[in-house]
Amino acid sequence: MDAIELRKIIEDTLNEMNISAPSAVGSAEVSTNNSIKPAAGAAASAEDGWLDDITDINVKDLYLVENPYDKEGFMDLKQYAPCRLGIGKAGARYKTLPQLMFRAAHSAAQDAVFSDVDQDFVDSLGLFTVQSRCDSKDTYLTRPDLGRRLSEEAVATIKEKCKMNPQVQIYVSDGLSSAAVAANTKDVLGSLMQGLESNGISVGTPFFVKYGRVGIMDEVSEITGAEATCVLIGERPGLITATSMSAYMAYKATIGMAESRRTVVSNIHSAGTIPAEAGAHIAAILKKIIETKTSGTELKL
């Protein structure tokens, strides 16, 4: 396919969307990050072939059903869930805007999984970094078993730098969403530490685990001798949000223990459980775990 054929396809697509194609020369320029933007002085509008950033659109405000019976009533219901409801269809297909929003959400989810947490961000939290037995992101995604165990160097570092036998040991891990760690850790960790300290609960030395799965907390528990262990970890991203974090907790976790011994607080993000509130809630749960000496399905909250 040559450039002329490709341009014809683009023009036909824009015509179907009722958007005029920008001219070949003078209507756009390429920025240093290889993205296309309007030329200086040009108005960014749909008529000129430019749209606003669709990731800024709140799906709760979006209603594209034609000739609705009760739009106001449906809009009221939409405010209770971030689902893609009332987005309309063009024949048997999605309309253009919902389709683009879907693709943008999918891209954000992929970025969250495949990118690493910025080391400068980890350092700014005062956390030292250790790594699982995974040597790369590819290994992490294809070998979950290696993500559940610490490397030999990590074990030695934790023994050297961590306070032993605390009531609660907290650490952070990237999990399946680096974006969740960047978006939530500061607020969650801050309110969590404050909540535990206000209840007189001793806390171990927090740290960060790169390429870590939830199960690695069992080895952390055995190494530090903590009564309760808590990991703040990025959740697998979906098409509603790519920044959701979870907190997994367990009383005296041991390698190979049943998953039913874990207690979890999930959906920690700006549109779910607010990070600062989540930290306080997690602190209250850890307090109860220590008092009752149990966790998971046996813990009554």
Secondary structure, 3 states (H helix, E strand, C coil): CCHHHHHHHHHHHHHHCCCCCCCCCCCEEECCCCCEEECCCCCCCHHHCCCCCHHHCCHHHCCCCCCCCCHHHHHHHHCCCCCCCCCCEECCEECHHHHHHHHHHHHHHHHHHHCCCCHHHHHHCCCEEEEECCCCHHHHHHCCCHHHCECHHHHHHHHHHCCCCCCEEEEEECCCCHHHHHHHHHHHHHHHHHHHHHCCCCECCCEEEECCCCCHHHHHHHHHCCCEEEEEEECCCCCCCCCCEEEEEEECCCCCCCHHHCEEEEEECCCCECHHHHHHHHHHHHHHHHHHCCCHHHCCC
